Amino acid sequence: MFAILRNRTYRHLFAAQVIALVGTGLATVALGLLAYDIAGGAAGSVLGTALAIKMVAYVGIAPLVGAFADRLPRRALMVTADLVRGGVALFLPFVDQVWQVYVLVFLLQSASAVFTPTFQGVIPEVLPEERDYTKALSLSRLAYDLETLFSPVLAAALLSVITYNWLFSGTVVGFVASAFLVLSVTLPRTATASAPRGSGAVARATAGIRLFFTVPRLRALLALNVTVAAASAMVVVNSVVYVAEFLALSTSSLPLALGAYGAGSMVVALVLPRVLDRTSDRTVMLSGAVLLAVVFVGLGTVTAAPSGDWRWPALLAVWGAFGAAGSMVLTPMGRLIRRSAPADQRTAAFAAQFSLSHLGWLLTYPLAGWLGAEAGLQSAVITLGAIALGTALLAVRLWREPAPTAPPTPSPVVIRHLPATHRSGQPAHRS
């Protein structure tokens, strides 16, 4: 898998992605502490609103990237996005009002909504061979999972010697380093984007979304996005509730729960390149979606148990299974988009996926939190499990394998009379 890092362009871009992810992870920890400093006991409300703003930025800004990214120098676009993110992080330690946090979070996440789809659209051109591209998708999945595990640990280590404001400085350094790495490579020339129906910015901005509703397997991907979002919402939103209230454990156990989710995802990401050499994307992704729905049954069993020491390891196993099944769906996603979108619409398609997938999270995250708080964890499990099952079955129905074509009927042998030839084999001259 790591042989693709011999490609200098990809190696620098991957390093830029990893460094930027670590910087984002540090900013996430620091932002929580900043919110507590400003809002005190209302910090949870501030962070919840900031998360909603993040999702709104992703959903609203990414389609605009699809409209204009192929008409602008992509390297300059990614570098600008990195510098904007670094500039926002530089200002965050100096805010003292909640509204300022919201404005800066919107700017920060808007820049991320520019960088990520552009980055995703570039990689298939840097690594045109499908096997190499599959390995790159697995590495990207690993990078996201490692960031989830590594950034909080790094932040905790740094906070033992510095104040949280300095974490924002680490974020700035990360984004600036990412910008320099992108500047250090020459990107392939992109195909000239074809004008979508109905000229104008709106038509260009919705070109990728229209593609998703036109291609059957991309319609299935829309449903798969919601399946994954339903499972990840339970993990991200309710892990702390399961650990601190349901199991009455110390909050220091929370990283173990989140780590189990990330570990399950990483294991699958490591083995998938070999699996995809022998198995179709459809089989892997739909199997992962159905498995997510099945794992909800296990979570319901754990949640229904009133007591028992077995519940903690069982929860870790469920979280690990969620991570593994989610990785089965998410890791091959880039291959699916690459095959389904013309080269001149690839960035628009990745931007549409970025936007539409986060729309699913924008819906399921608040639902998981509200149901868990108001109706109880079991109600959240049943509702989100039903959503996962329904969307998984919908994806199976939408993503049909093409019907096998009948072998061509052999043409009858036609014997033509050839001109007479001399013994030498040359055609005889006609008189």
TORKOL-4160 file (C-alpha; in steps of 0.2 Angstrom, whole numbers, padded with zeros to 4 digits, m for minus):
431
<pt num="1" X="0000" Y="0000" Z="0000"/>
<pt num="2" X="0014" Y="0012" Z="0005"/>
<pt num="3" X="0023" Y="0010" Z="m0012"/>
<pt num="4" X="0012" Y="0024" Z="m0019"/>
<pt num="5" X="0021" Y="0036" Z="m0008"/>
<pt num="6" X="0036" Y="0035" Z="m0020"/>
<pt num="7" X="0026" Y="0046" Z="m0031"/>
<pt num="8" X="0032" Y="0063" Z="m0026"/>
<pt num="9" X="0017" Y="0073" Z="m0030"/>
<pt num="10" X="0005" Y="0061" Z="m0021"/>
<pt num="11" X="0018" Y="0060" Z="m0006"/>
<pt num="12" X="0018" Y="0079" Z="m0004"/>
<pt num="13" X="m0001" Y="0080" Z="m0006"/>
<pt num="14" X="m0004" Y="0066" Z="0007"/>
<pt num="15" X="0008" Y="0074" Z="0019"/>
<pt num="16" X="m0002" Y="0091" Z="0017"/>
<pt num="17" X="m0018" Y="0082" Z="0021"/>
<pt num="18" X="m0011" Y="0073" Z="0036"/>
<pt num="19" X="m0003" Y="0089" Z="0043"/>
<pt num="20" X="m0019" Y="0099" Z="0040"/>
<pt num="21" X="m0030" Y="0085" Z="0049"/>
<pt num="22" X="m0019" Y="0086" Z="0064"/>
<pt num="23" X="m0020" Y="0105" Z="0064"/>
<pt num="24" X="m0039" Y="0103" Z="0063"/>
<pt num="25" X="m0039" Y="0091" Z="0077"/>
<pt num="26" X="m0029" Y="0103" Z="0089"/>
<pt num="27" X="m0041" Y="0117" Z="0084"/>
<pt num="28" X="m0056" Y="0106" Z="0089"/>
<pt num="29" X="m0049" Y="0103" Z="0106"/>
<pt num="30" X="m0044" Y="0121" Z="0109"/>
<pt num="31" X="m0061" Y="0127" Z="0102"/>
<pt num="32" X="m0070" Y="0117" Z="0116"/>
<pt num="33" X="m0059" Y="0125" Z="0129"/>
<pt num="34" X="m0061" Y="0142" Z="0122"/>
<pt num="35" X="m0080" Y="0140" Z="0122"/>
<pt num="36" X="m0080" Y="0135" Z="0140"/>
<pt num="37" X="m0069" Y="0151" Z="0144"/>
<pt num="38" X="m0082" Y="0162" Z="0135"/>
<pt num="39" X="m0099" Y="0153" Z="0139"/>
<pt num="40" X="m0095" Y="0143" Z="0155"/>
<pt num="41" X="m0109" Y="0131" Z="0158"/>
<pt num="42" X="m0117" Y="0135" Z="0141"/>
<pt num="43" X="m0101" Y="0129" Z="0132"/>
<pt num="44" X="m0111" Y="0113" Z="0125"/>
<pt num="45" X="m0124" Y="0124" Z="0117"/>
<pt num="46" X="m0110" Y="0135" Z="0109"/>
<pt num="47" X="m0101" Y="0120" Z="0102"/>
<pt num="48" X="m0117" Y="0112" Z="0096"/>
<pt num="49" X="m0121" Y="0128" Z="0087"/>
<pt num="50" X="m0103" Y="0129" Z="0080"/>
<pt num="51" X="m0105" Y="0111" Z="0074"/>
<pt num="52" X="m0121" Y="0115" Z="0065"/>
<pt num="53" X="m0113" Y="0130" Z="0057"/>
<pt num="54" X="m0099" Y="0119" Z="0051"/>
<pt num="55" X="m0111" Y="0107" Z="0043"/>
<pt num="56" X="m0121" Y="0122" Z="0035"/>
<pt num="57" X="m0104" Y="0128" Z="0028"/>
<pt num="58" X="m0100" Y="0111" Z="0021"/>
<pt num="59" X="m0117" Y="0109" Z="0013"/>
<pt num="60" X="m0118" Y="0127" Z="0006"/>
<pt num="61" X="m0100" Y="0130" Z="0000"/>
<pt num="62" X="m0095" Y="0114" Z="m0008"/>
<pt num="63" X="m0107" Y="0115" Z="m0023"/>
<pt num="64" X="m0099" Y="0132" Z="m0027"/>
<pt num="65" X="m0082" Y="0124" Z="m0027"/>
<pt num="66" X="m0089" Y="0112" Z="m0040"/>
<pt num="67" X="m0095" Y="0126" Z="m0051"/>
<pt num="68" X="m0078" Y="0135" Z="m0051"/>
<pt num="69" X="m0064" Y="0124" Z="m0046"/>
<pt num="70" X="m0061" Y="0117" Z="m0064"/>
<pt num="71" X="m0060" Y="0135" Z="m0070"/>
<pt num="72" X="m0047" Y="0140" Z="m0058"/>
<pt num="73" X="m0029" Y="0135" Z="m0054"/>
<pt num="74" X="m0032" Y="0120" Z="m0042"/>
<pt num="75" X="m0015" Y="0122" Z="m0033"/>
<pt num="76" X="m0018" Y="0141" Z="m0030"/>
<pt num="77" X="m0036" Y="0136" Z="m0024"/>
<pt num="78" X="m0030" Y="0124" Z="m0011"/>
<pt num="79" X="m0016" Y="0135" Z="m0005"/>
<pt num="80" X="m0028" Y="0149" Z="m0003"/>
<pt num="81" X="m0039" Y="0138" Z="0007"/>
<pt num="82" X="m0025" Y="0133" Z="0018"/>
<pt num="83" X="m0020" Y="0151" Z="0021"/>
<pt num="84" X="m0037" Y="0156" Z="0025"/>
<pt num="85" X="m0039" Y="0142" Z="0038"/>
<pt num="86" X="m0022" Y="0147" Z="0045"/>
<pt num="87" X="m0027" Y="0165" Z="0046"/>
<pt num="88" X="m0044" Y="0161" Z="0055"/>
<pt num="89" X="m0034" Y="0150" Z="0068"/>
<pt num="90" X="m0023" Y="0164" Z="0071"/>
<pt num="91" X="m0037" Y="0175" Z="0076"/>
<pt num="92" X="m0047" Y="0163" Z="0087"/>
<pt num="93" X="m0037" Y="0165" Z="0103"/>
<pt num="94" X="m0041" Y="0184" Z="0103"/>
<pt num="95" X="m0060" Y="0182" Z="0102"/>
<pt num="96" X="m0071" Y="0186" Z="0118"/>
<pt num="97" X="m0088" Y="0185" Z="0111"/>
<pt num="98" X="m0099" Y="0170" Z="0106"/>
<pt num="99" X="m0104" Y="0178" Z="0089"/>
<pt num="100" X="m0086" Y="0180" Z="0085"/>
<pt num="101" X="m0083" Y="0161" Z="0087"/>
<pt num="102" X="m0097" Y="0158" Z="0075"/>
<pt num="103" X="m0091" Y="0169" Z="0062"/>
<pt num="104" X="m0073" Y="0162" Z="0063"/>
<pt num="105" X="m0079" Y="0144" Z="0063"/>
<pt num="106" X="m0090" Y="0148" Z="0047"/>
<pt num="107" X="m0075" Y="0155" Z="0038"/>
<pt num="108" X="m0063" Y="0140" Z="0044"/>
<pt num="109" X="m0076" Y="0127" Z="0038"/>
<pt num="110" X="m0080" Y="0136" Z="0022"/>
<pt num="111" X="m0061" Y="0135" Z="0018"/>
<pt num="112" X="m0061" Y="0117" Z="0022"/>
<pt num="113" X="m0076" Y="0115" Z="0010"/>
<pt num="114" X="m0065" Y="0122" Z="m0004"/>
<pt num="115" X="m0049" Y="0112" Z="0000"/>
<pt num="116" X="m0056" Y="0095" Z="0003"/>
<pt num="117" X="m0066" Y="0092" Z="m0014"/>
<pt num="118" X="m0053" Y="0100" Z="m0024"/>
<pt num="119" X="m0040" Y="0088" Z="m0016"/>
<pt num="120" X="m0051" Y="0073" Z="m0019"/>
<pt num="121" X="m0053" Y="0078" Z="m0037"/>
<pt num="122" X="m0034" Y="0080" Z="m0040"/>
<pt num="123" X="m0029" Y="0063" Z="m0033"/>
<pt num="124" X="m0037" Y="0052" Z="m0047"/>
<pt num="125" X="m0027" Y="0062" Z="m0059"/>
<pt num="126" X="m0011" Y="0061" Z="m0050"/>
<pt num="127" X="m0013" Y="0042" Z="m0048"/>
<pt num="128" X="m0022" Y="0036" Z="m0064"/>
<pt num="129" X="m0020" Y="0018" Z="m0061"/>
<pt num="130" X="m0035" Y="0011" Z="m0052"/>
<pt num="131" X="m0025" Y="0000" Z="m0040"/>
<pt num="132" X="m0014" Y="0015" Z="m0035"/>
<pt num="133" X="m0029" Y="0025" Z="m0033"/>
<pt num="134" X="m0038" Y="0012" Z="m0022"/>
<pt num="135" X="m0022" Y="0012" Z="m0010"/>
<pt num="136" X="m0023" Y="0031" Z="m0009"/>
<pt num="137" X="m0041" Y="0030" Z="m0004"/>
<pt num="138" X="m0036" Y="0018" Z="0010"/>
<pt num="139" X="m0022" Y="0029" Z="0016"/>
<pt num="140" X="m0034" Y="0044" Z="0016"/>
<pt num="141" X="m0046" Y="0034" Z="0027"/>
<pt num="142" X="m0032" Y="0029" Z="0038"/>
<pt num="143" X="m0027" Y="0047" Z="0039"/>
<pt num="144" X="m0044" Y="0052" Z="0045"/>
<pt num="145" X="m0045" Y="0039" Z="0058"/>
<pt num="146" X="m0028" Y="0042" Z="0065"/>
<pt num="147" X="m0032" Y="0060" Z="0066"/>
<pt num="148" X="m0047" Y="0056" Z="0077"/>
<pt num="149" X="m0036" Y="0045" Z="0088"/>
<pt num="150" X="m0019" Y="0055" Z="0088"/>
<pt num="151" X="m0025" Y="0073" Z="0089"/>
<pt num="152" X="m0034" Y="0072" Z="0106"/>
<pt num="153" X="m0018" Y="0063" Z="0113"/>
<pt num="154" X="m0006" Y="0076" Z="0106"/>
<pt num="155" X="m0017" Y="0090" Z="0113"/>
<pt num="156" X="m0018" Y="0082" Z="0130"/>
<pt num="157" X="0001" Y="0081" Z="0130"/>
<pt num="158" X="0003" Y="0099" Z="0124"/>
<pt num="159" X="m0009" Y="0105" Z="0137"/>
<pt num="160" X="0002" Y="0098" Z="0151"/>
<pt num="161" X="0015" Y="0111" Z="0147"/>
<pt num="162" X="0006" Y="0125" Z="0138"/>
<pt num="163" X="m0011" Y="0134" Z="0138"/>
<pt num="164" X="m0024" Y="0130" Z="0126"/>
<pt num="165" X="m0022" Y="0146" Z="0116"/>
<pt num="166" X="m0005" Y="0139" Z="0110"/>
<pt num="167" X="m0015" Y="0125" Z="0102"/>
<pt num="168" X="m0021" Y="0137" Z="0089"/>
<pt num="169" X="m0003" Y="0141" Z="0085"/>
<pt num="170" X="0000" Y="0123" Z="0081"/>
<pt num="171" X="m0016" Y="0124" Z="0070"/>
<pt num="172" X="m0008" Y="0139" Z="0061"/>
<pt num="173" X="0008" Y="0130" Z="0058"/>
<pt num="174" X="m0001" Y="0114" Z="0051"/>
<pt num="175" X="m0011" Y="0124" Z="0038"/>
<pt num="176" X="0004" Y="0134" Z="0033"/>
<pt num="177" X="0015" Y="0118" Z="0031"/>
<pt num="178" X="0001" Y="0111" Z="0021"/>
<pt num="179" X="0001" Y="0126" Z="0009"/>
<pt num="180" X="0019" Y="0124" Z="0006"/>
<pt num="181" X="0018" Y="0106" Z="0002"/>
<pt num="182" X="0005" Y="0109" Z="m0010"/>
<pt num="183" X="0015" Y="0123" Z="m0018"/>
<pt num="184" X="0030" Y="0111" Z="m0020"/>
<pt num="185" X="0022" Y="0100" Z="m0033"/>
<pt num="186" X="0015" Y="0102" Z="m0050"/>
<pt num="187" X="m0003" Y="0096" Z="m0053"/>
<pt num="188" X="m0009" Y="0088" Z="m0069"/>
<pt num="189" X="m0018" Y="0099" Z="m0081"/>
<pt num="190" X="m0037" Y="0097" Z="m0078"/>
<pt num="191" X="m0049" Y="0093" Z="m0092"/>
<pt num="192" X="m0059" Y="0108" Z="m0098"/>
<pt num="193" X="m0076" Y="0108" Z="m0090"/>
<pt num="194" X="m0090" Y="0107" Z="m0101"/>
<pt num="195" X="m0104" Y="0119" Z="m0099"/>
<pt num="196" X="m0119" Y="0111" Z="m0090"/>
<pt num="197" X="m0137" Y="0114" Z="m0096"/>
<pt num="198" X="m0143" Y="0131" Z="m0094"/>
<pt num="199" X="m0127" Y="0142" Z="m0093"/>
<pt num="200" X="m0124" Y="0152" Z="m0077"/>
<pt num="201" X="m0117" Y="0150" Z="m0059"/>
<pt num="202" X="m0133" Y="0141" Z="m0053"/>
<pt num="203" X="m0132" Y="0128" Z="m0066"/>
<pt num="204" X="m0113" Y="0125" Z="m0064"/>
<pt num="205" X="m0115" Y="0124" Z="m0045"/>
<pt num="206" X="m0129" Y="0110" Z="m0046"/>
<pt num="207" X="m0120" Y="0101" Z="m0060"/>
<pt num="208" X="m0112" Y="0088" Z="m0048"/>
<pt num="209" X="m0129" Y="0086" Z="m0038"/>
<pt num="210" X="m0138" Y="0083" Z="m0055"/>
<pt num="211" X="m0126" Y="0070" Z="m0059"/>
<pt num="212" X="m0130" Y="0061" Z="m0042"/>
<pt num="213" X="m0148" Y="0060" Z="m0047"/>
<pt num="214" X="m0145" Y="0054" Z="m0064"/>
<pt num="215" X="m0133" Y="0040" Z="m0062"/>
<pt num="216" X="m0141" Y="0025" Z="m0053"/>
<pt num="217" X="m0126" Y="0020" Z="m0043"/>
<pt num="218" X="m0123" Y="0038" Z="m0037"/>
<pt num="219" X="m0142" Y="0038" Z="m0032"/>
<pt num="220" X="m0137" Y="0023" Z="m0021"/>
<pt num="221" X="m0123" Y="0032" Z="m0014"/>
<pt num="222" X="m0135" Y="0046" Z="m0008"/>
<pt num="223" X="m0144" Y="0032" Z="0002"/>
<pt num="224" X="m0127" Y="0025" Z="0008"/>
<pt num="225" X="m0122" Y="0042" Z="0015"/>
<pt num="226" X="m0137" Y="0042" Z="0026"/>
<pt num="227" X="m0134" Y="0024" Z="0032"/>
<pt num="228" X="m0116" Y="0029" Z="0037"/>
<pt num="229" X="m0122" Y="0045" Z="0045"/>
<pt num="230" X="m0135" Y="0036" Z="0056"/>
<pt num="231" X="m0122" Y="0025" Z="0063"/>
<pt num="232" X="m0108" Y="0038" Z="0065"/>
<pt num="233" X="m0121" Y="0050" Z="0074"/>
<pt num="234" X="m0124" Y="0037" Z="0088"/>
<pt num="235" X="m0105" Y="0036" Z="0090"/>
<pt num="236" X="m0100" Y="0054" Z="0090"/>
<pt num="237" X="m0115" Y="0061" Z="0099"/>
<pt num="238" X="m0120" Y="0048" Z="0112"/>
<pt num="239" X="m0103" Y="0040" Z="0116"/>
<pt num="240" X="m0101" Y="0051" Z="0131"/>
<pt num="241" X="m0119" Y="0047" Z="0137"/>
<pt num="242" X="m0115" Y="0028" Z="0136"/>
<pt num="243" X="m0099" Y="0030" Z="0145"/>
<pt num="244" X="m0103" Y="0043" Z="0159"/>
<pt num="245" X="m0122" Y="0039" Z="0162"/>
<pt num="246" X="m0127" Y="0022" Z="0155"/>
<pt num="247" X="m0111" Y="0013" Z="0161"/>
<pt num="248" X="m0107" Y="0025" Z="0175"/>
<pt num="249" X="m0088" Y="0025" Z="0170"/>
<pt num="250" X="m0076" Y="0039" Z="0171"/>
<pt num="251" X="m0075" Y="0051" Z="0156"/>
<pt num="252" X="m0057" Y="0045" Z="0154"/>
<pt num="253" X="m0065" Y="0030" Z="0146"/>
<pt num="254" X="m0072" Y="0040" Z="0132"/>
<pt num="255" X="m0056" Y="0040" Z="0121"/>
<pt num="256" X="m0056" Y="0021" Z="0122"/>
<pt num="257" X="m0074" Y="0020" Z="0115"/>
<pt num="258" X="m0070" Y="0032" Z="0101"/>
<pt num="259" X="m0053" Y="0023" Z="0099"/>
<pt num="260" X="m0063" Y="0007" Z="0096"/>
<pt num="261" X="m0073" Y="0015" Z="0082"/>
<pt num="262" X="m0057" Y="0022" Z="0074"/>
<pt num="263" X="m0048" Y="0005" Z="0076"/>
<pt num="264" X="m0062" Y="m0004" Z="0067"/>
<pt num="265" X="m0061" Y="0008" Z="0052"/>
<pt num="266" X="m0043" Y="0007" Z="0051"/>
<pt num="267" X="m0042" Y="m0012" Z="0050"/>
<pt num="268" X="m0054" Y="m0012" Z="0036"/>
<pt num="269" X="m0045" Y="0002" Z="0027"/>
<pt num="270" X="m0029" Y="m0008" Z="0028"/>
<pt num="271" X="m0036" Y="m0024" Z="0020"/>
<pt num="272" X="m0048" Y="m0017" Z="0007"/>
<pt num="273" X="m0036" Y="m0014" Z="m0007"/>
<pt num="274" X="m0033" Y="m0033" Z="m0008"/>
<pt num="275" X="m0052" Y="m0036" Z="m0006"/>
<pt num="276" X="m0056" Y="m0024" Z="m0020"/>
<pt num="277" X="m0044" Y="m0033" Z="m0032"/>
<pt num="278" X="m0056" Y="m0048" Z="m0031"/>
<pt num="279" X="m0073" Y="m0041" Z="m0026"/>
<pt num="280" X="m0084" Y="m0027" Z="m0034"/>
<pt num="281" X="m0086" Y="m0010" Z="m0026"/>
<pt num="282" X="m0105" Y="m0014" Z="m0026"/>
<pt num="283" X="m0103" Y="m0030" Z="m0015"/>
<pt num="284" X="m0091" Y="m0022" Z="m0003"/>
<pt num="285" X="m0101" Y="m0006" Z="0000"/>
<pt num="286" X="m0118" Y="m0013" Z="0000"/>
<pt num="287" X="m0112" Y="m0027" Z="0012"/>
<pt num="288" X="m0105" Y="m0013" Z="0024"/>
<pt num="289" X="m0122" Y="m0004" Z="0023"/>
<pt num="290" X="m0132" Y="m0020" Z="0028"/>
<pt num="291" X="m0119" Y="m0024" Z="0042"/>
<pt num="292" X="m0122" Y="m0006" Z="0049"/>
<pt num="293" X="m0140" Y="m0010" Z="0051"/>
<pt num="294" X="m0136" Y="m0027" Z="0059"/>
<pt num="295" X="m0124" Y="m0019" Z="0071"/>
<pt num="296" X="m0139" Y="m0008" Z="0077"/>
<pt num="297" X="m0147" Y="m0024" Z="0084"/>
<pt num="298" X="m0131" Y="m0027" Z="0094"/>
<pt num="299" X="m0132" Y="m0010" Z="0101"/>
<pt num="300" X="m0150" Y="m0012" Z="0105"/>
<pt num="301" X="m0146" Y="m0027" Z="0115"/>
<pt num="302" X="m0133" Y="m0018" Z="0125"/>
<pt num="303" X="m0144" Y="m0003" Z="0128"/>
<pt num="304" X="m0158" Y="m0014" Z="0134"/>
<pt num="305" X="m0147" Y="m0023" Z="0147"/>
<pt num="306" X="m0150" Y="m0015" Z="0164"/>
<pt num="307" X="m0134" Y="m0021" Z="0172"/>
<pt num="308" X="m0119" Y="m0032" Z="0169"/>
<pt num="309" X="m0100" Y="m0030" Z="0167"/>
<pt num="310" X="m0101" Y="m0037" Z="0150"/>
<pt num="311" X="m0109" Y="m0021" Z="0143"/>
<pt num="312" X="m0093" Y="m0011" Z="0142"/>
<pt num="313" X="m0083" Y="m0023" Z="0131"/>
<pt num="314" X="m0099" Y="m0026" Z="0121"/>
<pt num="315" X="m0100" Y="m0008" Z="0118"/>
<pt num="316" X="m0082" Y="m0007" Z="0112"/>
<pt num="317" X="m0086" Y="m0022" Z="0100"/>
<pt num="318" X="m0101" Y="m0013" Z="0093"/>
<pt num="319" X="m0092" Y="0003" Z="0091"/>
<pt num="320" X="m0078" Y="m0006" Z="0082"/>
<pt num="321" X="m0090" Y="m0015" Z="0071"/>
<pt num="322" X="m0098" Y="0002" Z="0067"/>
<pt num="323" X="m0081" Y="0008" Z="0062"/>
<pt num="324" X="m0077" Y="m0007" Z="0051"/>
<pt num="325" X="m0094" Y="m0007" Z="0042"/>
<pt num="326" X="m0093" Y="0012" Z="0039"/>
<pt num="327" X="m0076" Y="0010" Z="0032"/>
<pt num="328" X="m0082" Y="m0003" Z="0020"/>
<pt num="329" X="m0094" Y="0010" Z="0013"/>
<pt num="330" X="m0083" Y="0025" Z="0013"/>
<pt num="331" X="m0066" Y="0019" Z="0007"/>
<pt num="332" X="m0072" Y="0014" Z="m0010"/>
<pt num="333" X="m0082" Y="0029" Z="m0012"/>
<pt num="334" X="m0069" Y="0038" Z="m0023"/>
<pt num="335" X="m0068" Y="0024" Z="m0035"/>
<pt num="336" X="m0087" Y="0025" Z="m0038"/>
<pt num="337" X="m0087" Y="0043" Z="m0041"/>
<pt num="338" X="m0071" Y="0042" Z="m0052"/>
<pt num="339" X="m0080" Y="0029" Z="m0063"/>
<pt num="340" X="m0097" Y="0038" Z="m0064"/>
<pt num="341" X="m0091" Y="0056" Z="m0067"/>
<pt num="342" X="m0083" Y="0062" Z="m0083"/>
<pt num="343" X="m0066" Y="0069" Z="m0081"/>
<pt num="344" X="m0072" Y="0087" Z="m0083"/>
<pt num="345" X="m0085" Y="0085" Z="m0070"/>
<pt num="346" X="m0075" Y="0075" Z="m0057"/>
<pt num="347" X="m0072" Y="0090" Z="m0045"/>
<pt num="348" X="m0090" Y="0094" Z="m0046"/>
<pt num="349" X="m0095" Y="0076" Z="m0042"/>
<pt num="350" X="m0083" Y="0076" Z="m0027"/>
<pt num="351" X="m0090" Y="0093" Z="m0021"/>
<pt num="352" X="m0108" Y="0086" Z="m0022"/>
<pt num="353" X="m0103" Y="0071" Z="m0012"/>
<pt num="354" X="m0095" Y="0082" Z="0001"/>
<pt num="355" X="m0110" Y="0092" Z="0002"/>
<pt num="356" X="m0123" Y="0079" Z="0002"/>
<pt num="357" X="m0115" Y="0067" Z="0014"/>
<pt num="358" X="m0113" Y="0081" Z="0027"/>
<pt num="359" X="m0132" Y="0085" Z="0024"/>
<pt num="360" X="m0135" Y="0068" Z="0030"/>
<pt num="361" X="m0125" Y="0071" Z="0046"/>
<pt num="362" X="m0133" Y="0088" Z="0048"/>
<pt num="363" X="m0150" Y="0078" Z="0049"/>
<pt num="364" X="m0144" Y="0063" Z="0060"/>
<pt num="365" X="m0133" Y="0072" Z="0073"/>
<pt num="366" X="m0146" Y="0083" Z="0080"/>
<pt num="367" X="m0158" Y="0068" Z="0079"/>
<pt num="368" X="m0147" Y="0057" Z="0089"/>
<pt num="369" X="m0144" Y="0070" Z="0102"/>
<pt num="370" X="m0162" Y="0075" Z="0104"/>
<pt num="371" X="m0169" Y="0058" Z="0105"/>
<pt num="372" X="m0155" Y="0052" Z="0117"/>
<pt num="373" X="m0159" Y="0067" Z="0129"/>
<pt num="374" X="m0178" Y="0067" Z="0127"/>
<pt num="375" X="m0184" Y="0050" Z="0124"/>
<pt num="376" X="m0169" Y="0039" Z="0130"/>
<pt num="377" X="m0155" Y="0030" Z="0121"/>
<pt num="378" X="m0166" Y="0015" Z="0116"/>
<pt num="379" X="m0177" Y="0026" Z="0106"/>
<pt num="380" X="m0162" Y="0034" Z="0098"/>
<pt num="381" X="m0155" Y="0016" Z="0094"/>
<pt num="382" X="m0172" Y="0011" Z="0086"/>
<pt num="383" X="m0175" Y="0027" Z="0076"/>
<pt num="384" X="m0158" Y="0028" Z="0069"/>
<pt num="385" X="m0157" Y="0009" Z="0066"/>
<pt num="386" X="m0173" Y="0010" Z="0056"/>
<pt num="387" X="m0165" Y="0024" Z="0046"/>
<pt num="388" X="m0150" Y="0014" Z="0043"/>
<pt num="389" X="m0159" Y="m0002" Z="0038"/>
<pt num="390" X="m0171" Y="0008" Z="0027"/>
<pt num="391" X="m0158" Y="0017" Z="0017"/>
<pt num="392" X="m0147" Y="0002" Z="0016"/>
<pt num="393" X="m0161" Y="m0008" Z="0008"/>
<pt num="394" X="m0165" Y="0007" Z="m0003"/>
<pt num="395" X="m0147" Y="0007" Z="m0009"/>
<pt num="396" X="m0148" Y="m0011" Z="m0013"/>
<pt num="397" X="m0163" Y="m0008" Z="m0024"/>
<pt num="398" X="m0156" Y="0007" Z="m0033"/>
<pt num="399" X="m0139" Y="0000" Z="m0037"/>
<pt num="400" X="m0143" Y="m0014" Z="m0049"/>
<pt num="401" X="m0129" Y="m0024" Z="m0057"/>
<pt num="402" X="m0131" Y="m0021" Z="m0076"/>
<pt num="403" X="m0140" Y="m0036" Z="m0085"/>
<pt num="404" X="m0127" Y="m0047" Z="m0093"/>
<pt num="405" X="m0127" Y="m0045" Z="m0112"/>
<pt num="406" X="m0130" Y="m0060" Z="m0123"/>
<pt num="407" X="m0114" Y="m0066" Z="m0132"/>
<pt num="408" X="m0114" Y="m0060" Z="m0150"/>
<pt num="409" X="m0121" Y="m0071" Z="m0163"/>
<pt num="410" X="m0108" Y="m0078" Z="m0174"/>
<pt num="411" X="m0109" Y="m0070" Z="m0192"/>
<pt num="412" X="m0112" Y="m0083" Z="m0206"/>
<pt num="413" X="m0096" Y="m0087" Z="m0215"/>
<pt num="414" X="m0096" Y="m0078" Z="m0232"/>
<pt num="415" X="m0085" Y="m0086" Z="m0245"/>
<pt num="416" X="m0080" Y="m0073" Z="m0258"/>
<pt num="417" X="m0072" Y="m0078" Z="m0274"/>
<pt num="418" X="m0054" Y="m0071" Z="m0274"/>
<pt num="419" X="m0046" Y="m0065" Z="m0290"/>
<pt num="420" X="m0035" Y="m0078" Z="m0299"/>
<pt num="421" X="m0017" Y="m0077" Z="m0294"/>
<pt num="422" X="m0001" Y="m0083" Z="m0302"/>
<pt num="423" X="0009" Y="m0096" Z="m0294"/>
<pt num="424" X="0019" Y="m0083" Z="m0286"/>
<pt num="425" X="0004" Y="m0077" Z="m0276"/>
<pt num="426" X="0002" Y="m0060" Z="m0285"/>
<pt num="427" X="m0015" Y="m0056" Z="m0292"/>
<pt num="428" X="m0016" Y="m0059" Z="m0310"/>
<pt num="429" X="m0018" Y="m0044" Z="m0322"/>
<pt num="430" X="m0035" Y="m0043" Z="m0329"/>
<pt num="431" X="m0036" Y="m0040" Z="m0348"/>
